[in-house]
Amino acid sequence: MSATEKDQQLLHEMETKRLELKYLAQYHGFSHPKTVKLSQELDELFNTYHQLNQK
């Protein structure tokens, strides 16, 4: 998988999780364990994306 493909995959995953996080936060609240867990997963994806794109 090329770097561009990896970037696109990560961006897609991040957007999907972001939308899911928005729903969970609205439905369960920001401190609900499901919301917190998904937020942490999104943070990990963001950190991975950032590391891959540092120059």
mmCIF file of the N, C-alpha and C atoms, coordinates in Angstrom:
data_MODEL
# 
_entry.id   MODEL 
# 
loop_
_atom_site.group_PDB 
_atom_site.id 
_atom_site.type_symbol 
_atom_site.label_atom_id 
_atom_site.label_alt_id 
_atom_site.label_comp_id 
_atom_site.label_asym_id 
_atom_site.label_entity_id 
_atom_site.label_seq_id 
_atom_site.pdbx_PDB_ins_code 
_atom_site.Cartn_x 
_atom_site.Cartn_y 
_atom_site.Cartn_z 
_atom_site.occupancy 
_atom_site.B_iso_or_equiv 
_atom_site.pdbx_formal_charge 
_atom_site.auth_seq_id 
_atom_site.auth_comp_id 
_atom_site.auth_asym_id 
_atom_site.auth_atom_id 
_atom_site.pdbx_PDB_model_num 
ATOM 1   N N  . MET A 1 1  ? 0.854   -1.177 0.000  1.00 0.00 ? 1  MET A N  1 
ATOM 2   C CA . MET A 1 1  ? 0.000   0.000  0.000  1.00 0.00 ? 1  MET A CA 1 
ATOM 3   C C  . MET A 1 1  ? 0.898   1.238  0.000  1.00 0.00 ? 1  MET A C  1 
ATOM 4   N N  . SER A 1 2  ? 0.635   2.158  -0.902 1.00 0.00 ? 2  SER A N  1 
ATOM 5   C CA . SER A 1 2  ? 1.444   3.367  -0.986 1.00 0.00 ? 2  SER A CA 1 
ATOM 6   C C  . SER A 1 2  ? 1.112   4.313  0.169  1.00 0.00 ? 2  SER A C  1 
ATOM 7   N N  . ALA A 1 3  ? 1.987   5.286  0.362  1.00 0.00 ? 3  ALA A N  1 
ATOM 8   C CA . ALA A 1 3  ? 1.777   6.260  1.438  1.00 0.00 ? 3  ALA A CA 1 
ATOM 9   C C  . ALA A 1 3  ? 0.477   7.034  1.223  1.00 0.00 ? 3  ALA A C  1 
ATOM 10  N N  . THR A 1 4  ? 0.192   7.377  -0.015 1.00 0.00 ? 4  THR A N  1 
ATOM 11  C CA . THR A 1 4  ? -1.037  8.111  -0.315 1.00 0.00 ? 4  THR A CA 1 
ATOM 12  C C  . THR A 1 4  ? -2.268  7.267  -0.011 1.00 0.00 ? 4  THR A C  1 
ATOM 13  N N  . GLU A 1 5  ? -2.212  5.995  -0.357 1.00 0.00 ? 5  GLU A N  1 
ATOM 14  C CA . GLU A 1 5  ? -3.334  5.101  -0.059 1.00 0.00 ? 5  GLU A CA 1 
ATOM 15  C C  . GLU A 1 5  ? -3.520  4.942  1.441  1.00 0.00 ? 5  GLU A C  1 
ATOM 16  N N  . LYS A 1 6  ? -2.405  4.836  2.170  1.00 0.00 ? 6  LYS A N  1 
ATOM 17  C CA . LYS A 1 6  ? -2.468  4.717  3.627  1.00 0.00 ? 6  LYS A CA 1 
ATOM 18  C C  . LYS A 1 6  ? -3.076  5.986  4.232  1.00 0.00 ? 6  LYS A C  1 
ATOM 19  N N  . ASP A 1 7  ? -2.647  7.147  3.728  1.00 0.00 ? 7  ASP A N  1 
ATOM 20  C CA . ASP A 1 7  ? -3.215  8.416  4.193  1.00 0.00 ? 7  ASP A CA 1 
ATOM 21  C C  . ASP A 1 7  ? -4.720  8.455  3.965  1.00 0.00 ? 7  ASP A C  1 
ATOM 22  N N  . GLN A 1 8  ? -5.143  8.071  2.774  1.00 0.00 ? 8  GLN A N  1 
ATOM 23  C CA . GLN A 1 8  ? -6.566  8.093  2.447  1.00 0.00 ? 8  GLN A CA 1 
ATOM 24  C C  . GLN A 1 8  ? -7.356  7.138  3.334  1.00 0.00 ? 8  GLN A C  1 
ATOM 25  N N  . GLN A 1 9  ? -6.783  5.968  3.585  1.00 0.00 ? 9  GLN A N  1 
ATOM 26  C CA . GLN A 1 9  ? -7.445  4.993  4.453  1.00 0.00 ? 9  GLN A CA 1 
ATOM 27  C C  . GLN A 1 9  ? -7.585  5.549  5.869  1.00 0.00 ? 9  GLN A C  1 
ATOM 28  N N  . LEU A 1 10 ? -6.502  6.140  6.383  1.00 0.00 ? 10 LEU A N  1 
ATOM 29  C CA . LEU A 1 10 ? -6.549  6.719  7.728  1.00 0.00 ? 10 LEU A CA 1 
ATOM 30  C C  . LEU A 1 10 ? -7.562  7.861  7.800  1.00 0.00 ? 10 LEU A C  1 
ATOM 31  N N  . LEU A 1 11 ? -7.564  8.718  6.798  1.00 0.00 ? 11 LEU A N  1 
ATOM 32  C CA . LEU A 1 11 ? -8.514  9.832  6.789  1.00 0.00 ? 11 LEU A CA 1 
ATOM 33  C C  . LEU A 1 11 ? -9.954  9.331  6.762  1.00 0.00 ? 11 LEU A C  1 
ATOM 34  N N  . HIS A 1 12 ? -10.201 8.294  5.997  1.00 0.00 ? 12 HIS A N  1 
ATOM 35  C CA . HIS A 1 12 ? -11.543 7.716  5.939  1.00 0.00 ? 12 HIS A CA 1 
ATOM 36  C C  . HIS A 1 12 ? -11.939 7.130  7.300  1.00 0.00 ? 12 HIS A C  1 
ATOM 37  N N  . GLU A 1 13 ? -11.017 6.395  7.919  1.00 0.00 ? 13 GLU A N  1 
ATOM 38  C CA . GLU A 1 13 ? -11.293 5.825  9.248  1.00 0.00 ? 13 GLU A CA 1 
ATOM 39  C C  . GLU A 1 13 ? -11.540 6.931  10.271 1.00 0.00 ? 13 GLU A C  1 
ATOM 40  N N  . MET A 1 14 ? -10.735 7.992  10.189 1.00 0.00 ? 14 MET A N  1 
ATOM 41  C CA . MET A 1 14 ? -10.893 9.099  11.126 1.00 0.00 ? 14 MET A CA 1 
ATOM 42  C C  . MET A 1 14 ? -12.261 9.761  10.962 1.00 0.00 ? 14 MET A C  1 
ATOM 43  N N  . GLU A 1 15 ? -12.676 9.974  9.731  1.00 0.00 ? 15 GLU A N  1 
ATOM 44  C CA . GLU A 1 15 ? -13.969 10.611 9.492  1.00 0.00 ? 15 GLU A CA 1 
ATOM 45  C C  . GLU A 1 15 ? -15.113 9.718  9.966  1.00 0.00 ? 15 GLU A C  1 
ATOM 46  N N  . THR A 1 16 ? -14.999 8.425  9.717  1.00 0.00 ? 16 THR A N  1 
ATOM 47  C CA . THR A 1 16 ? -16.028 7.485  10.161 1.00 0.00 ? 16 THR A CA 1 
ATOM 48  C C  . THR A 1 16 ? -16.141 7.493  11.679 1.00 0.00 ? 16 THR A C  1 
ATOM 49  N N  . LYS A 1 17 ? -15.006 7.430  12.359 1.00 0.00 ? 17 LYS A N  1 
ATOM 50  C CA . LYS A 1 17 ? -15.013 7.431  13.826 1.00 0.00 ? 17 LYS A CA 1 
ATOM 51  C C  . LYS A 1 17 ? -15.482 8.779  14.370 1.00 0.00 ? 17 LYS A C  1 
ATOM 52  N N  . ARG A 1 18 ? -15.133 9.860  13.683 1.00 0.00 ? 18 ARG A N  1 
ATOM 53  C CA . ARG A 1 18 ? -15.562 11.183 14.130 1.00 0.00 ? 18 ARG A CA 1 
ATOM 54  C C  . ARG A 1 18 ? -17.089 11.291 14.111 1.00 0.00 ? 18 ARG A C  1 
ATOM 55  N N  . LEU A 1 19 ? -17.692 10.796 13.043 1.00 0.00 ? 19 LEU A N  1 
ATOM 56  C CA . LEU A 1 19 ? -19.153 10.837 12.951 1.00 0.00 ? 19 LEU A CA 1 
ATOM 57  C C  . LEU A 1 19 ? -19.800 9.942  14.006 1.00 0.00 ? 19 LEU A C  1 
ATOM 58  N N  . GLU A 1 20 ? -19.211 8.781  14.225 1.00 0.00 ? 20 GLU A N  1 
ATOM 59  C CA . GLU A 1 20 ? -19.728 7.875  15.253 1.00 0.00 ? 20 GLU A CA 1 
ATOM 60  C C  . GLU A 1 20 ? -19.580 8.501  16.639 1.00 0.00 ? 20 GLU A C  1 
ATOM 61  N N  . LEU A 1 21 ? -18.448 9.164  16.865 1.00 0.00 ? 21 LEU A N  1 
ATOM 62  C CA . LEU A 1 21 ? -18.205 9.825  18.149 1.00 0.00 ? 21 LEU A CA 1 
ATOM 63  C C  . LEU A 1 21 ? -19.234 10.927 18.391 1.00 0.00 ? 21 LEU A C  1 
ATOM 64  N N  . LYS A 1 22 ? -19.534 11.678 17.351 1.00 0.00 ? 22 LYS A N  1 
ATOM 65  C CA . LYS A 1 22 ? -20.540 12.739 17.469 1.00 0.00 ? 22 LYS A CA 1 
ATOM 66  C C  . LYS A 1 22 ? -21.885 12.149 17.907 1.00 0.00 ? 22 LYS A C  1 
ATOM 67  N N  . TYR A 1 23 ? -22.268 11.050 17.285 1.00 0.00 ? 23 TYR A N  1 
ATOM 68  C CA . TYR A 1 23 ? -23.527 10.389 17.638 1.00 0.00 ? 23 TYR A CA 1 
ATOM 69  C C  . TYR A 1 23 ? -23.489 9.894  19.086 1.00 0.00 ? 23 TYR A C  1 
ATOM 70  N N  . LEU A 1 24 ? -22.406 9.191  19.453 1.00 0.00 ? 24 LEU A N  1 
ATOM 71  C CA . LEU A 1 24 ? -22.317 8.646  20.810 1.00 0.00 ? 24 LEU A CA 1 
ATOM 72  C C  . LEU A 1 24 ? -22.356 9.749  21.861 1.00 0.00 ? 24 LEU A C  1 
ATOM 73  N N  . ALA A 1 25 ? -21.651 10.848 21.598 1.00 0.00 ? 25 ALA A N  1 
ATOM 74  C CA . ALA A 1 25 ? -21.629 11.952 22.559 1.00 0.00 ? 25 ALA A CA 1 
ATOM 75  C C  . ALA A 1 25 ? -23.018 12.561 22.724 1.00 0.00 ? 25 ALA A C  1 
ATOM 76  N N  . GLN A 1 26 ? -23.750 12.677 21.626 1.00 0.00 ? 26 GLN A N  1 
ATOM 77  C CA . GLN A 1 26 ? -25.101 13.234 21.705 1.00 0.00 ? 26 GLN A CA 1 
ATOM 78  C C  . GLN A 1 26 ? -26.050 12.277 22.418 1.00 0.00 ? 26 GLN A C  1 
ATOM 79  N N  . TYR A 1 27 ? -25.887 10.983 22.169 1.00 0.00 ? 27 TYR A N  1 
ATOM 80  C CA . TYR A 1 27 ? -26.809 9.987  22.708 1.00 0.00 ? 27 TYR A CA 1 
ATOM 81  C C  . TYR A 1 27 ? -26.481 9.598  24.146 1.00 0.00 ? 27 TYR A C  1 
ATOM 82  N N  . HIS A 1 28 ? -25.182 9.370  24.430 1.00 0.00 ? 28 HIS A N  1 
ATOM 83  C CA . HIS A 1 28 ? -24.765 8.869  25.745 1.00 0.00 ? 28 HIS A CA 1 
ATOM 84  C C  . HIS A 1 28 ? -24.126 9.940  26.632 1.00 0.00 ? 28 HIS A C  1 
ATOM 85  N N  . GLY A 1 29 ? -23.628 11.012 26.033 1.00 0.00 ? 29 GLY A N  1 
ATOM 86  C CA . GLY A 1 29 ? -22.897 12.020 26.789 1.00 0.00 ? 29 GLY A CA 1 
ATOM 87  C C  . GLY A 1 29 ? -21.399 11.836 26.614 1.00 0.00 ? 29 GLY A C  1 
ATOM 88  N N  . PHE A 1 30 ? -20.656 12.884 26.939 1.00 0.00 ? 30 PHE A N  1 
ATOM 89  C CA . PHE A 1 30 ? -19.213 12.882 26.709 1.00 0.00 ? 30 PHE A CA 1 
ATOM 90  C C  . PHE A 1 30 ? -18.436 11.969 27.646 1.00 0.00 ? 30 PHE A C  1 
ATOM 91  N N  . SER A 1 31 ? -18.958 11.693 28.823 1.00 0.00 ? 31 SER A N  1 
ATOM 92  C CA . SER A 1 31 ? -18.196 10.900 29.791 1.00 0.00 ? 31 SER A CA 1 
ATOM 93  C C  . SER A 1 31 ? -18.580 9.424  29.804 1.00 0.00 ? 31 SER A C  1 
ATOM 94  N N  . HIS A 1 32 ? -19.480 9.022  28.937 1.00 0.00 ? 32 HIS A N  1 
ATOM 95  C CA . HIS A 1 32 ? -19.873 7.613  28.866 1.00 0.00 ? 32 HIS A CA 1 
ATOM 96  C C  . HIS A 1 32 ? -18.673 6.784  28.391 1.00 0.00 ? 32 HIS A C  1 
ATOM 97  N N  . PRO A 1 33 ? -18.468 5.600  28.962 1.00 0.00 ? 33 PRO A N  1 
ATOM 98  C CA . PRO A 1 33 ? -17.317 4.765  28.586 1.00 0.00 ? 33 PRO A CA 1 
ATOM 99  C C  . PRO A 1 33 ? -17.202 4.493  27.079 1.00 0.00 ? 33 PRO A C  1 
ATOM 100 N N  . LYS A 1 34 ? -18.313 4.303  26.392 1.00 0.00 ? 34 LYS A N  1 
ATOM 101 C CA . LYS A 1 34 ? -18.257 4.068  24.941 1.00 0.00 ? 34 LYS A CA 1 
ATOM 102 C C  . LYS A 1 34 ? -17.730 5.301  24.206 1.00 0.00 ? 34 LYS A C  1 
ATOM 103 N N  . THR A 1 35 ? -18.159 6.475  24.651 1.00 0.00 ? 35 THR A N  1 
ATOM 104 C CA . THR A 1 35 ? -17.721 7.722  24.030 1.00 0.00 ? 35 THR A CA 1 
ATOM 105 C C  . THR A 1 35 ? -16.237 7.936  24.277 1.00 0.00 ? 35 THR A C  1 
ATOM 106 N N  . VAL A 1 36 ? -15.807 7.715  25.507 1.00 0.00 ? 36 VAL A N  1 
ATOM 107 C CA . VAL A 1 36 ? -14.398 7.893  25.856 1.00 0.00 ? 36 VAL A CA 1 
ATOM 108 C C  . VAL A 1 36 ? -13.523 6.921  25.066 1.00 0.00 ? 36 VAL A C  1 
ATOM 109 N N  . LYS A 1 37 ? -13.938 5.665  24.976 1.00 0.00 ? 37 LYS A N  1 
ATOM 110 C CA . LYS A 1 37 ? -13.163 4.657  24.244 1.00 0.00 ? 37 LYS A CA 1 
ATOM 111 C C  . LYS A 1 37 ? -13.021 5.038  22.774 1.00 0.00 ? 37 LYS A C  1 
ATOM 112 N N  . LEU A 1 38 ? -14.103 5.458  22.157 1.00 0.00 ? 38 LEU A N  1 
ATOM 113 C CA . LEU A 1 38 ? -14.043 5.833  20.748 1.00 0.00 ? 38 LEU A CA 1 
ATOM 114 C C  . LEU A 1 38 ? -13.191 7.085  20.555 1.00 0.00 ? 38 LEU A C  1 
ATOM 115 N N  . SER A 1 39 ? -13.267 8.011  21.489 1.00 0.00 ? 39 SER A N  1 
ATOM 116 C CA . SER A 1 39 ? -12.434 9.209  21.426 1.00 0.00 ? 39 SER A CA 1 
ATOM 117 C C  . SER A 1 39 ? -10.951 8.837  21.475 1.00 0.00 ? 39 SER A C  1 
ATOM 118 N N  . GLN A 1 40 ? -10.605 7.883  22.308 1.00 0.00 ? 40 GLN A N  1 
ATOM 119 C CA . GLN A 1 40 ? -9.219  7.426  22.400 1.00 0.00 ? 40 GLN A CA 1 
ATOM 120 C C  . GLN A 1 40 ? -8.778  6.743  21.110 1.00 0.00 ? 40 GLN A C  1 
ATOM 121 N N  . GLU A 1 41 ? -9.674  5.971  20.503 1.00 0.00 ? 41 GLU A N  1 
ATOM 122 C CA . GLU A 1 41 ? -9.361  5.327  19.224 1.00 0.00 ? 41 GLU A CA 1 
ATOM 123 C C  . GLU A 1 41 ? -9.118  6.380  18.140 1.00 0.00 ? 41 GLU A C  1 
ATOM 124 N N  . LEU A 1 42 ? -9.933  7.420  18.139 1.00 0.00 ? 42 LEU A N  1 
ATOM 125 C CA . LEU A 1 42 ? -9.760  8.503  17.174 1.00 0.00 ? 42 LEU A CA 1 
ATOM 126 C C  . LEU A 1 42 ? -8.438  9.227  17.419 1.00 0.00 ? 42 LEU A C  1 
ATOM 127 N N  . ASP A 1 43 ? -8.083  9.442  18.674 1.00 0.00 ? 43 ASP A N  1 
ATOM 128 C CA . ASP A 1 43 ? -6.792  10.052 19.010 1.00 0.00 ? 43 ASP A CA 1 
ATOM 129 C C  . ASP A 1 43 ? -5.636  9.222  18.463 1.00 0.00 ? 43 ASP A C  1 
ATOM 130 N N  . GLU A 1 44 ? -5.723  7.908  18.599 1.00 0.00 ? 44 GLU A N  1 
ATOM 131 C CA . GLU A 1 44 ? -4.668  7.027  18.095 1.00 0.00 ? 44 GLU A CA 1 
ATOM 132 C C  . GLU A 1 44 ? -4.543  7.134  16.579 1.00 0.00 ? 44 GLU A C  1 
ATOM 133 N N  . LEU A 1 45 ? -5.670  7.175  15.888 1.00 0.00 ? 45 LEU A N  1 
ATOM 134 C CA . LEU A 1 45 ? -5.632  7.332  14.435 1.00 0.00 ? 45 LEU A CA 1 
ATOM 135 C C  . LEU A 1 45 ? -5.013  8.673  14.050 1.00 0.00 ? 45 LEU A C  1 
ATOM 136 N N  . PHE A 1 46 ? -5.401  9.729  14.762 1.00 0.00 ? 46 PHE A N  1 
ATOM 137 C CA . PHE A 1 46 ? -4.841  11.047 14.487 1.00 0.00 ? 46 PHE A CA 1 
ATOM 138 C C  . PHE A 1 46 ? -3.330  11.052 14.703 1.00 0.00 ? 46 PHE A C  1 
ATOM 139 N N  . ASN A 1 47 ? -2.882  10.448 15.797 1.00 0.00 ? 47 ASN A N  1 
ATOM 140 C CA . ASN A 1 47 ? -1.448  10.394 16.076 1.00 0.00 ? 47 ASN A CA 1 
ATOM 141 C C  . ASN A 1 47 ? -0.702  9.609  15.006 1.00 0.00 ? 47 ASN A C  1 
ATOM 142 N N  . THR A 1 48 ? -1.272  8.503  14.556 1.00 0.00 ? 48 THR A N  1 
ATOM 143 C CA . THR A 1 48 ? -0.659  7.712  13.490 1.00 0.00 ? 48 THR A CA 1 
ATOM 144 C C  . THR A 1 48 ? -0.558  8.537  12.219 1.00 0.00 ? 48 THR A C  1 
ATOM 145 N N  . TYR A 1 49 ? -1.630  9.208  11.870 1.00 0.00 ? 49 TYR A N  1 
ATOM 146 C CA . TYR A 1 49 ? -1.640  10.043 10.667 1.00 0.00 ? 49 TYR A CA 1 
ATOM 147 C C  . TYR A 1 49 ? -0.585  11.139 10.781 1.00 0.00 ? 49 TYR A C  1 
ATOM 148 N N  . HIS A 1 50 ? -0.524  11.773 11.932 1.00 0.00 ? 50 HIS A N  1 
ATOM 149 C CA . HIS A 1 50 ? 0.446   12.851 12.146 1.00 0.00 ? 50 HIS A CA 1 
ATOM 150 C C  . HIS A 1 50 ? 1.881   12.334 12.021 1.00 0.00 ? 50 HIS A C  1 
ATOM 151 N N  . GLN A 1 51 ? 2.170   11.185 12.607 1.00 0.00 ? 51 GLN A N  1 
ATOM 152 C CA . GLN A 1 51 ? 3.513   10.609 12.529 1.00 0.00 ? 51 GLN A CA 1 
ATOM 153 C C  . GLN A 1 51 ? 3.898   10.280 11.093 1.00 0.00 ? 51 GLN A C  1 
ATOM 154 N N  . LEU A 1 52 ? 2.964   9.765  10.323 1.00 0.00 ? 52 LEU A N  1 
ATOM 155 C CA . LEU A 1 52 ? 3.244   9.409  8.933  1.00 0.00 ? 52 LEU A CA 1 
ATOM 156 C C  . LEU A 1 52 ? 3.473   10.633 8.054  1.00 0.00 ? 52 LEU A C  1 
ATOM 157 N N  . ASN A 1 53 ? 2.931   11.765 8.465  1.00 0.00 ? 53 ASN A N  1 
ATOM 158 C CA . ASN A 1 53 ? 3.003   12.957 7.625  1.00 0.00 ? 53 ASN A CA 1 
ATOM 159 C C  . ASN A 1 53 ? 3.926   14.041 8.161  1.00 0.00 ? 53 ASN A C  1 
ATOM 160 N N  . GLN A 1 54 ? 4.716   13.730 9.169  1.00 0.00 ? 54 GLN A N  1 
ATOM 161 C CA . GLN A 1 54 ? 5.703   14.686 9.667  1.00 0.00 ? 54 GLN A CA 1 
ATOM 162 C C  . GLN A 1 54 ? 6.868   14.743 8.697  1.00 0.00 ? 54 GLN A C  1 
ATOM 163 N N  . LYS A 1 55 ? 7.330   15.929 8.437  1.00 0.00 ? 55 LYS A N  1 
ATOM 164 C CA . LYS A 1 55 ? 8.475   16.085 7.524  1.00 0.00 ? 55 LYS A CA 1 
ATOM 165 C C  . LYS A 1 55 ? 9.415   17.127 8.026  1.00 0.00 ? 55 LYS A C  1 
# 
